Amino acid sequence: MRKPLALRLVPVLVPGLVLAALPHLSVGPFRILAVLQALLPLWCVAALLACLVLALRRAFVPAAVLLVLAAASLAPVVAPSVGSVTGTTCTPGEQVRVLSLNAEHGRADTSSLAEVIRDSAPDVLVLVESSEPMLTALAAGFPAWEYTHRTGKVVTGGSADTVILSRHPLREEAAGALQSNGALFDVPVAVIEHPLAGPIRVAGVHPAPPTYSPSSWAGTLQDLGAWKHGQTGMPLVMAGDFNATAAHPQFRALAAGLVEASPRLGPWAGATWPADMDLPAFAGIDHVLVRGLAVLGSERFSVPGTDHHGIVARLAFCR
């Protein structure tokens, strides 16, 4: 005897509703929730495979219900990206390029990174998890190191260190977020004086991961969201390893009013982590967010020694 439709829908309704709710849940004290949200693309792939199996078994109604709920889970992830491919609507003027990379405790291969820098010719480097020995080795790979303007000295040479380097004069400002009892990672901020287009404010972002301290991670993103509202008078770039994807509501709140300048895979931001596995990267936790600039394009790059892909964003001042 065939089961009633309601009973046949239970096996897809429960996981489907959980999937649809996942991008809207706050982390709170639960580390696992942030991880599950970061893995949203994998859950959606699994849901699509389940839909295919159900359709092959001629269970079309359960397949359709699961498909709709999976699509609902992607709606908040796609929504911030709609219409933001070219960024601020304006007549592009002088270009500026920003390179961002998590160097994984300073272990990124400096010769490979130097090659990327030579090919992409960025104006600004945002290097997360950097170290002074890495920076010295990187500079040694150039006949003349142009990125002589920088934020403060890297202290620990570990996961907490972010540095901004520029080929143009740079004025360091107060950090956008400070460490608190070793939990919050510093977010250095600098005003770059572009010789042709004027100043641009850059923040190097790297909150402590939610797997380490969910409250600190969420607090840093919230603090940066409030900080960005006070940064007026010039274009703004926030670049680095946010340890967050668009599936995290804390990141979407931070990114509101900013444009995602990271590489895209259709309507989604391209994945940047992990970059050192046989499987393709599936989590887009590295970002370049901008305001007051046109986005001309961006590319993802890879260097040995780090589990993150880097980003080179091609931006332009508005005339």
N, C-alpha and C positions, 0 to 999 in steps of 0.2 A: 504493500500500500504506500502510495506516494505521500511524503510528509507535507503538512501545510506550508504555505509559502513563508509564513512568519518564522517557523522553525528552521527552514532552509536558509533564511537570511541571517540568522544569529551568528554563524561562523564567520561571515564577512562583515557584519555590522560592528561587532566588538573591535576587531583590529582596525577596521576602516575608520571608526569614530576616534579611536586613539590616535591614528595617523593624522586625521584632519585636525585634531586638537593640539598635536605636538608643537607646531611652530608658535602657538599662542601661550604656552605655559611658561611661567617664571621659574628660574632655576631654584631660588631659595637656597636651602642648605644641601640640596641633592646634586652631587657631582654627576651621577649617572644621567640625569635629565639633559644636561648640556651636551654630553656625549651622544645621546640618542638623537638630539636635534641636529648635531653636526653630521650625523649619518643619514639624514633625511633622504638624500638622493638614492642611497642603497635601499632604504625601505620602500621607496616608490618603485624602484626597479623590481623588487620582490613582489610588490602588489601587482604590477603589470604582468609579471610571469604567472601569478595566481589567476589573474583575469583570463589570460590565454588558456590556462588549464581548464578553468570553469567553462569557457566558451566551447572548447573542444568536447567537453562533456555535455554540451547543450544546456548548461545552467546559465542561460543568458541573463536572467534578471539578477541573480547574485553577482555575476560578472559586471553588469552595468552599475550596480550599487557600489561595488568596490572601486570601480573606475572613477565614479563621480567623487567619492570620498578621497581617493588618492589625488585627484585634480584639485580638490579643495585644500589639501595640505600644501600644495605648491602655489596656491594663489598669493599668499603674503610674500612668498619668496620671489615670485616673478613681478609682483606689482611695483616694487621700488625701482625696477629696471626699465619699466615701460617708458619710452620717450626720452631716455637719458643717454642714448648712445653717443650723441654729439654734445651733450652737456649744455652749458649755458648758450642760449640763442643770441649770437652776436656776430659781428664781422671779425674773424680771427686776425690778430695782429702778430706781434713778435712771439715766436715760439719759445717754449721752455720745456725741457725734458726732465723727468724725475725717475730715478732708478731706486727700487726698494727691494731689499733682500733680507731674510732671516739667515744669518751666517752660521747658525747652530754652534754656539759657544766659540766662535772664531775659527771653526774648522773648515769653512768653505775654501775650496782651492783658489788661491789668489791669482794664479796664472790664468785660469779659466775666467775668473771674474774680471781680470784686467782686459782680457780679449773682448768680453761683452761691453765693457766701458768704452773701449776704443771704437767698437763698431756702432754703438748707440749714441755716443757723445752726449751723455746727460749733463744737465746743468747742476743738478742736485743729486746727492746720494743719501739715502736713508738706510743705514745698516743696523739691523737688529741683532742682538746676541753677538756683538763684535768684541774685539780685544785689541789692545795696542800692538802686540806682535803681528796680528793679522793686518792691521792698517799699515804698519811699517813695511811688511812684505808686499802689500798691494802697491804702495807708492814706489817701491823699488822696481816694479815691473814696467815703469814708464821712464823714458829719457828725461822728461820734465813733468813732474806731478803737478797738475793744475788745481787739484782740490785742496788748496792750502787753507781755506777758511772753514772753520768747523766749530761745533759745540764742544763742551768741556771734555776733559780727559776721561777715558774709560777706566773705571776704578777697579771693578772686580774681574773683568774679562770673562764673565759668565752670562747666564741667561737674562740678567737684569739690565744689561748695558745696551743702550741705543745711542748712535751718534749720527749727526747730520753734517755732511760735508758739502762744500759748494765751490765752484770755480769763480764765483762772484763774491764781493764783500758780504759779510754776514754779521748780524747783530743778535746775540743770544738774548732771549727773554726768559721770564719765569716759566718754569715747567708747567705744562698743562695738567699734570697729575704727579704727585710725589709718592714715594714709598712711605708706608706706615707700618712700623714694626717689621720691616722686611717683606711685607705682603704686597704692597702696590709697587709696580715697576714705574720708574721715572719716565715721564714723557717729555723729552726735550723739545723746545720751541725756538725757532730762529726766524728772523726777518732777513730774507735774501734781497740784496739791492741789485736787481737786474739793470745793467747799464743802459739798456735801450727802452725798457718798458716800465721800469719802476719797481717798487717793493712787492714782495710776495711772502706771506707767512706760512711756514712749514712746521708741522708737528710730527715727530717720530713716535709712532704708537706701538706699544707692546705691553698690554696688561698681563698680569699673572694669569696662567691658564685656569679655567674653571675646575679642572681636575685637581689642582693644587688648593685653591681657595675660591669656591663659588661666590661667596659674598664679596671678596676683594675684587674679583673679576667683574662682577656686576656693578660694584661701586665705582670702579675705574671708568667703565663705559658710561655710567650715568654722569660722573663728574665731567668727563670729556664732552658729553652732550650739552651740559650746562655751560662749559667753558667756551664752546664754539660760538654760542650766541653773543658773547661779548667781544668776539674778534671781528671788528669791522674796519672799514677804511682801506682795505686792500684784499686781493684774492687770498684764498685759504686752501692749503693742501694738507690733508691728514693721511700719512702713509705709514705702512709697516705691517706687522703681524698682529692683528686684532684678536687672535684666538677666538674668532667668532665668524659665523656665516650669516647669511640673510635669513636662515631658519631660526636664529635667536632673536627674540623680540627686543632684547637689550641693544643688539647691534642695529636693528631697524630704527629704534628710537634715536640712536646716535647719528645714523646716516640720514635722517629726515632733513630735507633742505639741502643736502649735498648730492653730488653726482658721482656715481661709481665709474671710475676711469680705468678699471681693471679689464683684462681681456675677457671676452664673452664667448659663451657657448650657446648660441641662439639667444633666448631671453634671459639666460642665467649667467651670473659671473663665473668665469672659468675656475676650476679647482686648482689649488696650489699645494695641497698637502694630502698624503705624503708623497715625496718626490723620489724616494730611494727604495721603492718596492717594485716587485714585478707587476703588480696591479697598477692601473692608471690612478692618478690623484683623484680624490673624490670630494674633498672638503675645501671650499673657497674661504680660507681664513686670513689670507693676505689681501690687502686692499689699498687702493689709492683713491681717496675721496676728495673731491674738489668743490669749490664754490667761487663764482666770479671768473671762471676760466672756461674756454671752449675745449672740449676733448676731441682731439684729432685722431686718436687711435692709441692702441697699446699692444704690447707683445709680452708673452711669457717666455722666460729663459730658464735654463738649468745649468748648474755648476756642480761638480762633484764635492762631496764633503758636507752637504747639508740636505736635510729632508724637506726643504721647502723649494718650490719654484719661485724665482724672482719676477718682478714686473718692471717694465719700462713703459711709462705713460708719456705720450706726446700731447702736450697741452699748448694753448695759445692765449695770450692776453687779449682782451676785447678792445677794439679800437673805439 
